[in-house]
Amino acid sequence: MAKLSTCYLVPGIAILTMVGSYAIRNNFLDVILMLLFGFIGFGLRRLNFSAAPIVLGLILGPLMETGLVRAYLMGMGYASPWFTLFVNPMSWVLIALCAISFLWPYFGAMKERLQGSLKE
């Protein structure tokens, strides 16, 4: 297994990412945005934020927006266009799963607090 020192690896990766971001559209603004988001990502890493939710949001955000607009347009025949989001039983299942996944850390904290109070 080859080992390469970070003093060679980091500048090489930095140059390749700058060239790659410039080569996509031949626009220097892309390089500036890449550096800006790199610094933002570095700051978030220092604050112990995970990169996975941010990447998922950036990738899935446009898909979710398209689906939401499509659902809104399909519901134009109802009294309220947002009604289409709550008509289907599968929508209620997905809403319940979202609520459970959002509240899951709070359930875990409550469980630990209850177990701690029972041990005392």
N, CA, C and O atoms as a Tinker XYZ file with bonds, in Angstrom:
   480  protein
     1  N      0.849000   -1.179000    0.000000    73     2
     2  CA     0.000000    0.000000    0.000000    64     1     3
     3  C      0.892000    1.238000    0.000000    63     2     4     5
     4  O      1.798000    1.362000    0.825000    81     3
     5  N      0.633000    2.134000   -0.914000    73     3     6
     6  CA     1.433000    3.348000   -1.031000    64     5     7
     7  C      0.946000    4.386000   -0.033000    63     6     8     9
     8  O     -0.256000    4.576000    0.148000    81     7
     9  N      1.878000    5.043000    0.599000    73     7    10
    10  CA     1.537000    6.115000    1.535000    64     9    11
    11  C      2.119000    7.410000    1.007000    63    10    12    13
    12  O      3.284000    7.473000    0.616000    81    11
    13  N      1.292000    8.438000    1.001000    73    11    14
    14  CA     1.704000    9.743000    0.497000    64    13    15
    15  C      1.478000   10.765000    1.590000    63    14    16    17
    16  O      0.428000   10.784000    2.232000    81    15
    17  N      2.453000   11.603000    1.794000    73    15    18
    18  CA     2.368000   12.609000    2.843000    64    17    19
    19  C      1.291000   13.646000    2.506000    63    18    20    21
    20  O      1.058000   13.956000    1.338000    81    19
    21  N      0.643000   14.172000    3.543000    73    19    22
    22  CA    -0.416000   15.160000    3.327000    64    21    23
    23  C      0.135000   16.462000    2.759000    63    22    24    25
    24  O     -0.608000   17.225000    2.141000    81    23
    25  N      1.427000   16.731000    2.960000    73    23    26
    26  CA     1.989000   17.968000    2.400000    64    25    27
    27  C      2.032000   17.905000    0.868000    63    26    28    29
    28  O      2.115000   18.949000    0.219000    81    27
    29  N      1.979000   16.713000    0.280000    73    27    30
    30  CA     1.879000   16.567000   -1.177000    64    29    31
    31  C      0.434000   16.340000   -1.619000    63    30    32    33
    32  O      0.027000   16.782000   -2.693000    81    31
    33  N     -0.317000   15.662000   -0.797000    73    31    34
    34  CA    -1.669000   15.270000   -1.178000    64    33    35
    35  C     -2.648000   16.449000   -1.188000    63    34    36    37
    36  O     -3.439000   16.579000   -2.122000    81    35
    37  N     -2.608000   17.301000   -0.176000    73    35    38
    38  CA    -3.559000   18.410000   -0.054000    64    37    39
    39  C     -3.406000   19.426000   -1.187000    63    38    40    41
    40  O     -4.415000   19.798000   -1.785000    81    39
    41  N     -2.200000   19.893000   -1.514000    73    39    42
    42  CA    -2.110000   20.829000   -2.649000    64    41    43
    43  C     -2.527000   20.203000   -3.978000    63    42    44    45
    44  O     -3.121000   20.872000   -4.823000    81    43
    45  N     -2.220000   18.935000   -4.161000    73    43    46
    46  CA    -2.627000   18.264000   -5.393000    64    45    47
    47  C     -4.133000   18.187000   -5.526000    63    46    48    49
    48  O     -4.679000   18.459000   -6.595000    81    47
    49  N     -4.808000   17.820000   -4.450000    73    47    50
    50  CA    -6.271000   17.758000   -4.474000    64    49    51
    51  C     -6.862000   19.149000   -4.659000    63    50    52    53
    52  O     -7.843000   19.308000   -5.385000    81    51
    53  N     -6.280000   20.161000   -4.015000    73    51    54
    54  CA    -6.786000   21.533000   -4.148000    64    53    55
    55  C     -6.672000   22.013000   -5.589000    63    54    56    57
    56  O     -7.602000   22.628000   -6.110000    81    55
    57  N     -5.552000   21.743000   -6.232000    73    55    58
    58  CA    -5.376000   22.163000   -7.625000    64    57    59
    59  C     -6.359000   21.429000   -8.535000    63    58    60    61
    60  O     -6.982000   22.043000   -9.401000    81    59
    61  N     -6.500000   20.125000   -8.342000    73    59    62
    62  CA    -7.417000   19.355000   -9.195000    64    61    63
    63  C     -8.866000   19.796000   -9.021000    63    62    64    65
    64  O     -9.609000   19.850000  -10.001000    81    63
    65  N     -9.286000   20.111000   -7.795000    73    63    66
    66  CA   -10.666000   20.561000   -7.595000    64    65    67
    67  C    -10.893000   21.939000   -8.202000    63    66    68    69
    68  O    -11.966000   22.210000   -8.740000    81    67
    69  N     -9.890000   22.813000   -8.120000    73    67    70
    70  CA   -10.048000   24.137000   -8.742000    64    69    71
    71  C    -10.105000   24.027000  -10.258000    63    70    72    73
    72  O    -10.936000   24.671000  -10.898000    81    71
    73  N     -9.231000   23.221000  -10.831000    73    71    74
    74  CA    -9.253000   23.037000  -12.285000    64    73    75
    75  C    -10.569000   22.389000  -12.713000    63    74    76    77
    76  O    -11.153000   22.779000  -13.724000    81    75
    77  N    -11.035000   21.407000  -11.950000    73    75    78
    78  CA   -12.281000   20.736000  -12.289000    64    77    79
    79  C    -13.485000   21.649000  -12.195000    63    78    80    81
    80  O    -14.369000   21.594000  -13.050000    81    79
    81  N    -13.538000   22.495000  -11.167000    73    79    82
    82  CA   -14.680000   23.396000  -11.043000    64    81    83
    83  C    -14.637000   24.484000  -12.110000    63    82    84    85
    84  O    -15.686000   24.959000  -12.546000    81    83
    85  N    -13.452000   24.882000  -12.534000    73    83    86
    86  CA   -13.351000   25.863000  -13.613000    64    85    87
    87  C    -13.695000   25.230000  -14.962000    63    86    88    89
    88  O    -14.301000   25.882000  -15.812000    81    87
    89  N    -13.317000   23.981000  -15.163000    73    87    90
    90  CA   -13.473000   23.329000  -16.462000    64    89    91
    91  C    -14.922000   23.014000  -16.797000    63    90    92    93
    92  O    -15.246000   22.833000  -17.971000    81    91
    93  N    -15.800000   22.943000  -15.810000    73    91    94
    94  CA   -17.190000   22.591000  -16.089000    64    93    95
    95  C    -17.854000   23.643000  -16.971000    63    94    96    97
    96  O    -18.492000   23.302000  -17.966000    81    95
    97  N    -17.708000   24.935000  -16.610000    73    95    98
    98  CA   -18.373000   25.993000  -17.384000    64    97    99
    99  C    -17.417000   27.101000  -17.817000    63    98   100   101
   100  O    -17.865000   28.113000  -18.354000    81    99
   101  N    -16.115000   26.938000  -17.598000    73    99   102
   102  CA   -15.106000   27.966000  -17.915000    64   101   103
   103  C    -15.455000   29.301000  -17.273000    63   102   104   105
   104  O    -15.398000   30.351000  -17.913000    81   103
   105  N    -15.819000   29.239000  -15.993000    73   103   106
   106  CA   -16.244000   30.429000  -15.272000    64   105   107
   107  C    -15.476000   30.474000  -13.950000    63   106   108   109
   108  O    -15.495000   29.517000  -13.176000    81   107
   109  N    -14.799000   31.605000  -13.704000    73   107   110
   110  CA   -14.011000   31.731000  -12.482000    64   109   111
   111  C    -14.898000   31.836000  -11.242000    63   110   112   113
   112  O    -14.455000   31.530000  -10.135000    81   111
   113  N    -16.147000   32.267000  -11.421000    73   111   114
   114  CA   -17.076000   32.349000  -10.295000    64   113   115
   115  C    -17.308000   30.960000   -9.679000    63   114   116   117
   116  O    -17.533000   30.844000   -8.474000    81   115
   117  N    -17.254000   29.920000  -10.500000    73   115   118
   118  CA   -17.417000   28.558000   -9.983000    64   117   119
   119  C    -16.288000   28.197000   -9.024000    63   118   120   121
   120  O    -16.511000   27.509000   -8.028000    81   119
   121  N    -15.082000   28.659000   -9.323000    73   119   122
   122  CA   -13.938000   28.400000   -8.430000    64   121   123
   123  C    -14.134000   29.139000   -7.111000    63   122   124   125
   124  O    -13.855000   28.595000   -6.043000    81   123
   125  N    -14.614000   30.379000   -7.187000    73   123   126
   126  CA   -14.851000   31.155000   -5.964000    64   125   127
   127  C    -15.942000   30.497000   -5.126000    63   126   128   129
   128  O    -15.809000   30.396000   -3.906000    81   127
   129  N    -17.024000   30.048000   -5.771000    73   127   130
   130  CA   -18.096000   29.363000   -5.039000    64   129   131
   131  C    -17.600000   28.058000   -4.432000    63   130   132   133
   132  O    -17.985000   27.708000   -3.317000    81   131
   133  N    -16.754000   27.337000   -5.150000    73   131   134
   134  CA   -16.210000   26.094000   -4.612000    64   133   135
   135  C    -15.378000   26.376000   -3.361000    63   134   136   137
   136  O    -15.486000   25.660000   -2.365000    81   135
   137  N    -14.553000   27.415000   -3.415000    73   135   138
   138  CA   -13.756000   27.770000   -2.242000    64   137   139
   139  C    -14.637000   28.245000   -1.084000    63   138   140   141
   140  O    -14.390000   27.895000    0.070000    81   139
   141  N    -15.659000   29.038000   -1.393000    73   139   142
   142  CA   -16.574000   29.529000   -0.353000    64   141   143
   143  C    -17.274000   28.377000    0.347000    63   142   144   145
   144  O    -17.320000   28.320000    1.576000    81   143
   145  N    -17.822000   27.453000   -0.449000    73   143   146
   146  CA   -18.507000   26.316000    0.162000    64   145   147
   147  C    -17.528000   25.376000    0.852000    63   146   148   149
   148  O    -17.898000   24.690000    1.804000    81   147
   149  N    -16.295000   25.337000    0.388000    73   147   150
   150  CA   -15.281000   24.554000    1.083000    64   149   151
   151  C    -15.005000   25.108000    2.476000    63   150   152   153
   152  O    -14.887000   24.355000    3.443000    81   151
   153  N    -14.903000   26.434000    2.568000    73   151   154
   154  CA   -14.690000   27.056000    3.882000    64   153   155
   155  C    -15.907000   26.892000    4.784000    63   154   156   157
   156  O    -15.770000   26.681000    5.989000    81   155
   157  N    -17.099000   26.991000    4.195000    73   155   158
   158  CA   -18.308000   26.763000    4.982000    64   157   159
   159  C    -18.333000   25.322000    5.496000    63   158   160   161
   160  O    -18.659000   25.079000    6.658000    81   159
   161  N    -17.992000   24.378000    4.636000    73   159   162
   162  CA   -17.944000   22.972000    5.044000    64   161   163
   163  C    -16.899000   22.732000    6.127000    63   162   164   165
   164  O    -17.132000   21.962000    7.059000    81   163
   165  N    -15.744000   23.394000    6.004000    73   163   166
   166  CA   -14.711000   23.268000    7.030000    64   165   167
   167  C    -15.203000   23.808000    8.368000    63   166   168   169
   168  O    -14.962000   23.207000    9.414000    81   167
   169  N    -15.899000   24.958000    8.328000    73   167   170
   170  CA   -16.444000   25.524000    9.562000    64   169   171
   171  C    -17.501000   24.631000   10.184000    63   170   172   173
   172  O    -17.543000   24.461000   11.403000    81   171
   173  N    -18.355000   24.061000    9.343000    73   171   174
   174  CA   -19.378000   23.154000    9.872000    64   173   175
   175  C    -18.746000   21.890000   10.446000    63   174   176   177
   176  O    -19.234000   21.353000   11.440000    81   175
   177  N    -17.677000   21.415000    9.837000    73   175   178
   178  CA   -16.982000   20.235000   10.367000    64   177   179
   179  C    -16.379000   20.546000   11.739000    63   178   180   181
   180  O    -16.406000   19.712000   12.644000    81   179
   181  N    -15.834000   21.763000   11.878000    73   179   182
   182  CA   -15.258000   22.162000   13.177000    64   181   183
   183  C    -16.332000   22.293000   14.251000    63   182   184   185
   184  O    -16.047000   22.140000   15.439000    81   183
   185  N    -17.579000   22.578000   13.832000    73   183   186
   186  CA   -18.694000   22.698000   14.777000    64   185   187
   187  C    -19.425000   21.369000   14.965000    63   186   188   189
   188  O    -20.512000   21.331000   15.541000    81   187
   189  N    -18.823000   20.275000   14.476000    73   187   190
   190  CA   -19.342000   18.904000   14.613000    64   189   191
   191  C    -20.663000   18.679000   13.895000    63   190   192   193
   192  O    -21.510000   17.919000   14.364000    81   191
   193  N    -20.839000   19.343000   12.753000    73   191   194
   194  CA   -21.986000   19.062000   11.899000    64   193   195
   195  C    -21.616000   17.929000   10.959000    63   194   196   197
   196  O    -20.477000   17.840000   10.501000    81   195
   197  N    -22.572000   17.071000   10.674000    73   195   198
   198  CA   -22.344000   15.987000    9.734000    64   197   199
   199  C    -22.594000   16.477000    8.312000    63   198   200   201
   200  O    -23.514000   17.258000    8.066000    81   199
   201  N    -21.774000   16.014000    7.386000    73   199   202
   202  CA   -21.915000   16.444000    5.994000    64   201   203
   203  C    -23.017000   15.677000    5.266000    63   202   204   205
   204  O    -23.546000   16.164000    4.267000    81   203
   205  N    -23.367000   14.493000    5.748000    73   203   206
   206  CA   -24.329000   13.648000    5.037000    64   205   207
   207  C    -25.700000   14.311000    4.870000    63   206   208   209
   208  O    -26.230000   14.287000    3.759000    81   207
   209  N    -26.305000   14.901000    5.906000    73   207   210
   210  CA   -27.612000   15.539000    5.690000    64   209   211
   211  C    -27.548000   16.715000    4.723000    63   210   212   213
   212  O    -28.495000   16.958000    3.974000    81   211
   213  N    -26.440000   17.441000    4.736000    73   211   214
   214  CA   -26.303000   18.579000    3.836000    64   213   215
   215  C    -26.213000   18.099000    2.393000    63   214   216   217
   216  O    -26.855000   18.664000    1.507000    81   215
   217  N    -25.422000   17.063000    2.157000    73   215   218
   218  CA   -25.280000   16.515000    0.807000    64   217   219
   219  C    -26.614000   15.929000    0.339000    63   218   220   221
   220  O    -27.012000   16.134000   -0.808000    81   219
   221  N    -27.303000   15.206000    1.217000    73   219   222
   222  CA   -28.613000   14.663000    0.851000    64   221   223
   223  C    -29.596000   15.780000    0.510000    63   222   224   225
   224  O    -30.363000   15.666000   -0.446000    81   223
   225  N    -29.573000   16.847000    1.286000    73   223   226
   226  CA   -30.457000   17.970000    1.007000    64   225   227
   227  C    -30.147000   18.626000   -0.325000    63   226   228   229
   228  O    -31.060000   19.005000   -1.059000    81   227
   229  N    -28.864000   18.763000   -0.647000    73   227   230
   230  CA   -28.491000   19.366000   -1.924000    64   229   231
   231  C    -28.860000   18.480000   -3.102000    63   230   232   233
   232  O    -29.224000   18.981000   -4.166000    81   231
   233  N    -28.769000   17.175000   -2.923000    73   231   234
   234  CA   -29.072000   16.254000   -4.023000    64   233   235
   235  C    -30.581000   16.038000   -4.160000    63   234   236   237
   236  O    -31.118000   16.087000   -5.267000    81   235
   237  N    -31.262000   15.800000   -3.039000    73   235   238
   238  CA   -32.684000   15.471000   -3.099000    64   237   239
   239  C    -33.602000   16.689000   -3.092000    63   238   240   241
   240  O    -34.787000   16.565000   -3.402000    81   239
   241  N    -33.082000   17.854000   -2.749000    73   239   242
   242  CA   -33.907000   19.063000   -2.684000    64   241   243
   243  C    -34.623000   19.389000   -3.977000    63   242   244   245
   244  O    -35.837000   19.591000   -3.958000    81   243
   245  N    -33.915000   19.450000   -5.116000    73   243   246
   246  CA   -34.621000   19.742000   -6.373000    64   245   247
   247  C    -35.656000   18.678000   -6.738000    63   246   248   249
   248  O    -36.709000   19.006000   -7.285000    81   247
   249  N    -35.373000   17.414000   -6.443000    73   247   250
   250  CA   -36.357000   16.364000   -6.723000    64   249   251
   251  C    -37.607000   16.537000   -5.871000    63   250   252   253
   252  O    -38.725000   16.372000   -6.360000    81   251
   253  N    -37.417000   16.869000   -4.592000    73   251   254
   254  CA   -38.562000   17.068000   -3.712000    64   253   255
   255  C    -39.363000   18.305000   -4.133000    63   254   256   257
   256  O    -40.592000   18.307000   -4.067000    81   255
   257  N    -38.669000   19.342000   -4.559000    73   255   258
   258  CA   -39.361000   20.553000   -4.999000    64   257   259
   259  C    -40.200000   20.278000   -6.241000    63   258   260   261
   260  O    -41.329000   20.756000   -6.349000    81   259
   261  N    -39.655000   19.514000   -7.172000    73   259   262
   262  CA   -40.409000   19.156000   -8.372000    64   261   263
   263  C    -41.651000   18.345000   -8.017000    63   262   264   265
   264  O    -42.731000   18.593000   -8.552000    81   263
   265  N    -41.498000   17.385000   -7.122000    73   263   266
   266  CA   -42.645000   16.574000   -6.699000    64   265   267
   267  C    -43.693000   17.397000   -5.972000    63   266   268   269
   268  O    -44.889000   17.166000   -6.147000    81   267
   269  N    -43.263000   18.353000   -5.159000    73   267   270
   270  CA   -44.213000   19.204000   -4.439000    64   269   271
   271  C    -44.992000   20.094000   -5.398000    63   270   272   273
   272  O    -46.200000   20.268000   -5.243000    81   271
   273  N    -44.310000   20.654000   -6.379000    73   271   274
   274  CA   -44.994000   21.489000   -7.372000    64   273   275
   275  C    -45.964000   20.640000   -8.189000    63   274   276   277
   276  O    -47.071000   21.083000   -8.493000    81   275
   277  N    -45.554000   19.424000   -8.544000    73   275   278
   278  CA   -46.435000   18.532000   -9.306000    64   277   279
   279  C    -47.683000   18.189000   -8.489000    63   278   280   281
   280  O    -48.793000   18.192000   -9.022000    81   279
   281  N    -47.507000   17.894000   -7.206000    73   279   282
   282  CA   -48.663000   17.585000   -6.348000    64   281   283
   283  C    -49.571000   18.799000   -6.203000    63   282   284   285
   284  O    -50.795000   18.666000   -6.191000    81   283
   285  N    -48.975000   19.975000   -6.093000    73   283   286
   286  CA   -49.776000   21.196000   -5.984000    64   285   287
   287  C    -50.602000   21.413000   -7.242000    63   286   288   289
   288  O    -51.782000   21.758000   -7.163000    81   287
   289  N    -49.985000   21.212000   -8.402000    73   287   290
   290  CA   -50.709000   21.404000   -9.662000    64   289   291
   291  C    -51.787000   20.349000   -9.856000    63   290   292   293
   292  O    -52.829000   20.640000  -10.443000    81   291
   293  N    -51.562000   19.131000   -9.379000    73   291   294
   294  CA   -52.582000   18.086000   -9.484000    64   293   295
   295  C    -53.776000   18.401000   -8.589000    63   294   296   297
   296  O    -54.894000   17.974000   -8.877000    81   295
   297  N    -53.553000   19.136000   -7.518000    73   295   298
   298  CA   -54.627000   19.438000   -6.584000    64   297   299
   299  C    -55.387000   20.697000   -6.894000    63   298   300   301
   300  O    -56.172000   21.153000   -6.063000    81   299
   301  N    -55.185000   21.278000   -8.058000    73   299   302
   302  CA   -55.866000   22.527000   -8.388000    64   301   303
   303  C    -57.384000   22.354000   -8.499000    63   302   304   305
   304  O    -58.108000   23.347000   -8.435000    81   303
   305  N    -57.890000   21.125000   -8.663000    73   303   306
   306  CA   -59.324000   20.894000   -8.747000    64   305   307
   307  C    -60.001000   20.869000   -7.390000    63   306   308   309
   308  O    -61.222000   21.007000   -7.314000    81   307
   309  N    -59.248000   20.699000   -6.322000    73   307   310
   310  CA   -59.819000   20.670000   -4.978000    64   309   311
   311  C    -60.045000   22.085000   -4.462000    63   310   312   313
   312  O    -59.611000   23.063000   -5.072000    81   311
   313  N    -60.732000   22.176000   -3.328000    73   311   314
   314  CA   -60.963000   23.485000   -2.721000    64   313   315
   315  C    -59.631000   24.122000   -2.332000    63   314   316   317
   316  O    -59.442000   25.328000   -2.490000    81   315
   317  N    -58.716000   23.310000   -1.826000    73   315   318
   318  CA   -57.366000   23.759000   -1.512000    64   317   319
   319  C    -56.385000   22.855000   -2.241000    63   318   320   321
   320  O    -56.478000   21.633000   -2.122000    81   319
   321  N    -55.442000   23.424000   -2.996000    73   319   322
   322  CA   -54.500000   22.578000   -3.733000    64   321   323
   323  C    -53.636000   21.705000   -2.830000    63   322   324   325
   324  O    -53.136000   20.671000   -3.273000    81   323
   325  N    -53.453000   22.100000   -1.577000    73   323   326
   326  CA   -52.635000   21.308000   -0.653000    64   325   327
   327  C    -53.380000   20.070000   -0.159000    63   326   328   329
   328  O    -52.789000   19.199000    0.478000    81   327
   329  N    -54.658000   19.996000   -0.448000    73   327   330
   330  CA   -55.470000   18.870000   -0.008000    64   329   331
   331  C    -54.975000   17.553000   -0.590000    63   330   332   333
   332  O    -55.140000   16.505000    0.033000    81   331
   333  N    -54.369000   17.591000   -1.782000    73   331   334
   334  CA   -53.889000   16.358000   -2.422000    64   333   335
   335  C    -52.805000   15.669000   -1.611000    63   334   336   337
   336  O    -52.592000   14.464000   -1.745000    81   335
   337  N    -52.121000   16.434000   -0.770000    73   335   338
   338  CA   -51.049000   15.831000    0.035000    64   337   339
   339  C    -51.599000   14.969000    1.168000    63   338   340   341
   340  O    -50.855000   14.192000    1.768000    81   339
   341  N    -52.890000   15.095000    1.469000    73   339   342
   342  CA   -53.460000   14.383000    2.613000    64   341   343
   343  C    -54.602000   13.441000    2.237000    63   342   344   345
   344  O    -55.257000   12.902000    3.128000    81   343
   345  N    -54.858000   13.227000    0.955000    73   343   346
   346  CA   -55.965000   12.376000    0.530000    64   345   347
   347  C    -55.565000   10.906000    0.531000    63   346   348   349
   348  O    -56.350000   10.054000    0.946000    81   347
   349  N    -54.400000   10.610000    0.090000    73   347   350
   350  CA   -53.940000    9.239000   -0.073000    64   349   351
   351  C    -53.483000    8.662000    1.282000    63   350   352   353
   352  O    -52.788000    9.349000    2.032000    81   351
   353  N    -53.857000    7.428000    1.603000    73   351   354
   354  CA   -53.380000    6.826000    2.854000    64   353   355
   355  C    -51.857000    6.681000    2.907000    63   354   356   357
   356  O    -51.264000    6.739000    3.984000    81   355
   357  N    -51.230000    6.492000    1.753000    73   355   358
   358  CA   -49.769000    6.397000    1.735000    64   357   359
   359  C    -49.132000    7.716000    2.177000    63   358   360   361
   360  O    -48.057000    7.715000    2.776000    81   359
   361  N    -49.790000    8.831000    1.886000    73   359   362
   362  CA   -49.296000   10.127000    2.350000    64   361   363
   363  C    -49.280000   10.175000    3.869000    63   362   364   365
   364  O    -48.330000   10.678000    4.469000    81   363
   365  N    -50.334000    9.649000    4.494000    73   363   366
   366  CA   -50.388000    9.643000    5.966000    64   365   367
   367  C    -49.303000    8.751000    6.556000    63   366   368   369
   368  O    -48.728000    9.069000    7.597000    81   367
   369  N    -49.025000    7.636000    5.890000    73   367   370
   370  CA   -47.946000    6.746000    6.362000    64   369   371
   371  C    -46.607000    7.479000    6.290000    63   370   372   373
   372  O    -45.817000    7.419000    7.231000    81   371
   373  N    -46.350000    8.171000    5.179000    73   371   374
   374  CA   -45.095000    8.904000    5.034000    64   373   375
   375  C    -44.990000   10.066000    6.027000    63   374   376   377
   376  O    -43.916000   10.335000    6.565000    81   375
   377  N    -46.106000   10.748000    6.263000    73   375   378
   378  CA   -46.105000   11.838000    7.247000    64   377   379
   379  C    -45.815000   11.283000    8.639000    63   378   380   381
   380  O    -45.053000   11.881000    9.399000    81   379
   381  N    -46.420000   10.140000    8.977000    73   379   382
   382  CA   -46.175000    9.522000   10.286000    64   381   383
   383  C    -44.714000    9.081000   10.412000    63   382   384   385
   384  O    -44.102000    9.268000   11.463000    81   383
   385  N    -44.155000    8.499000    9.354000    73   383   386
   386  CA   -42.750000    8.085000    9.402000    64   385   387
   387  C    -41.814000    9.283000    9.551000    63   386   388   389
   388  O    -40.815000    9.211000   10.265000    81   387
   389  N    -42.140000   10.377000    8.878000    73   387   390
   390  CA   -41.331000   11.593000    9.033000    64   389   391
   391  C    -41.402000   12.122000   10.458000    63   390   392   393
   392  O    -40.387000   12.523000   11.027000    81   391
   393  N    -42.601000   12.121000   11.035000    73   391   394
   394  CA   -42.758000   12.601000   12.407000    64   393   395
   395  C    -42.004000   11.709000   13.393000    63   394   396   397
   396  O    -41.363000   12.205000   14.319000    81   395
   397  N    -42.082000   10.396000   13.192000    73   395   398
   398  CA   -41.376000    9.466000   14.078000    64   397   399
   399  C    -39.870000    9.650000   13.956000    63   398   400   401
   400  O    -39.163000    9.667000   14.964000    81   399
   401  N    -39.371000    9.790000   12.720000    73   399   402
   402  CA   -37.931000    9.959000   12.549000    64   401   403
   403  C    -37.457000   11.295000   13.111000    63   402   404   405
   404  O    -36.322000   11.401000   13.575000    81   403
   405  N    -38.310000   12.313000   13.076000    73   403   406
   406  CA   -37.943000   13.600000   13.651000    64   405   407
   407  C    -37.918000   13.547000   15.174000    63   406   408   409
   408  O    -37.056000   14.158000   15.807000    81   407
   409  N    -38.862000   12.817000   15.761000    73   407   410
   410  CA   -38.973000   12.763000   17.215000    64   409   411
   411  C    -38.155000   11.639000   17.853000    63   410   412   413
   412  O    -38.082000   11.564000   19.079000    81   411
   413  N    -37.544000   10.772000   17.063000    73   411   414
   414  CA   -36.815000    9.617000   17.589000    64   413   415
   415  C    -35.711000    9.996000   18.585000    63   414   416   417
   416  O    -35.602000    9.337000   19.619000    81   415
   417  N    -34.889000   11.016000   18.330000    73   415   418
   418  CA   -33.876000   11.383000   19.336000    64   417   419
   419  C    -34.480000   11.803000   20.667000    63   418   420   421
   420  O    -33.899000   11.546000   21.722000    81   419
   421  N    -35.630000   12.441000   20.626000    73   419   422
   422  CA   -36.278000   12.868000   21.867000    64   421   423
   423  C    -36.804000   11.661000   22.649000    63   422   424   425
   424  O    -36.761000   11.641000   23.879000    81   423
   425  N    -37.300000   10.661000   21.923000    73   423   426
   426  CA   -37.744000    9.432000   22.595000    64   425   427
   427  C    -36.565000    8.739000   23.268000    63   426   428   429
   428  O    -36.695000    8.248000   24.390000    81   427
   429  N    -35.420000    8.694000   22.597000    73   427   430
   430  CA   -34.223000    8.079000   23.175000    64   429   431
   431  C    -33.752000    8.817000   24.415000    63   430   432   433
   432  O    -33.357000    8.195000   25.401000    81   431
   433  N    -33.791000   10.149000   24.368000    73   431   434
   434  CA   -33.384000   10.945000   25.531000    64   433   435
   435  C    -34.340000   10.726000   26.699000    63   434   436   437
   436  O    -33.910000   10.627000   27.849000    81   435
   437  N    -35.641000   10.650000   26.401000    73   435   438
   438  CA   -36.608000   10.397000   27.471000    64   437   439
   439  C    -36.404000    9.011000   28.070000    63   438   440   441
   440  O    -36.519000    8.836000   29.283000    81   439
   441  N    -36.103000    8.030000   27.233000    73   439   442
   442  CA   -35.876000    6.667000   27.708000    64   441   443
   443  C    -34.652000    6.612000   28.622000    63   442   444   445
   444  O    -34.688000    5.971000   29.673000    81   443
   445  N    -33.568000    7.284000   28.222000    73   443   446
   446  CA   -32.368000    7.319000   29.070000    64   445   447
   447  C    -32.646000    8.023000   30.395000    63   446   448   449
   448  O    -32.164000    7.598000   31.445000    81   447
   449  N    -33.424000    9.098000   30.341000    73   447   450
   450  CA   -33.743000    9.825000   31.564000    64   449   451
   451  C    -34.589000    8.962000   32.507000    63   450   452   453
   452  O    -34.382000    8.976000   33.720000    81   451
   453  N    -35.542000    8.212000   31.944000    73   451   454
   454  CA   -36.379000    7.324000   32.762000    64   453   455
   455  C    -35.554000    6.187000   33.364000    63   454   456   457
   456  O    -35.728000    5.835000   34.530000    81   455
   457  N    -34.656000    5.618000   32.560000    73   455   458
   458  CA   -33.817000    4.528000   33.078000    64   457   459
   459  C    -32.869000    5.044000   34.144000    63   458   460   461
   460  O    -32.578000    4.337000   35.110000    81   459
   461  N    -32.376000    6.285000   33.979000    73   459   462
   462  CA   -31.498000    6.862000   34.992000    64   461   463
   463  C    -32.231000    7.140000   36.296000    63   462   464   465
   464  O    -31.658000    6.966000   37.371000    81   463
   465  N    -33.481000    7.566000   36.220000    73   463   466
   466  CA   -34.241000    7.851000   37.431000    64   465   467
   467  C    -34.671000    6.562000   38.129000    63   466   468   469
   468  O    -34.823000    6.552000   39.351000    81   467
   469  N    -34.869000    5.472000   37.378000    73   467   470
   470  CA   -35.243000    4.186000   37.994000    64   469   471
   471  C    -34.062000    3.553000   38.712000    63   470   472   473
   472  O    -34.257000    2.840000   39.696000    81   471
   473  N    -32.821000    3.799000   38.236000    73   471   474
   474  CA   -31.634000    3.220000   38.861000    64   473   475
   475  C    -31.299000    3.914000   40.181000    63   474   476   477
   476  O    -30.670000    3.318000   41.055000    81   475
   477  N    -31.718000    5.166000   40.325000    73   475   478
   478  CA   -31.386000    5.906000   41.551000    64   477   479
   479  C    -32.200000    5.496000   42.716000    63   478   480
   480  O    -32.028000    6.034000   43.809000    81   479
